[in-house]
Amino acid sequence: MAVISLVVSMAALAAAGISLVYQARQTRFIREEIMRSSHRELLGMTINDPTLRASWGGRCGRTG
């Protein structure tokens, strides 16, 4: 009986460990996607706003 209990406990512990690894991986992917999204939004703002376009430097910031 103790052996069965030990096997079940080990399986539950392994499942919890696998779950934590998977959750950490998903969190990392979500964090990267949020960063990409904010970069995309900032890029769109600088392209569409002439006053922010100057932050690109060079001829991009000049009007006229």
Helices and strands as residue ranges (DSSP letters): H 2-48, H 50-53, G 54-56, G 58-61
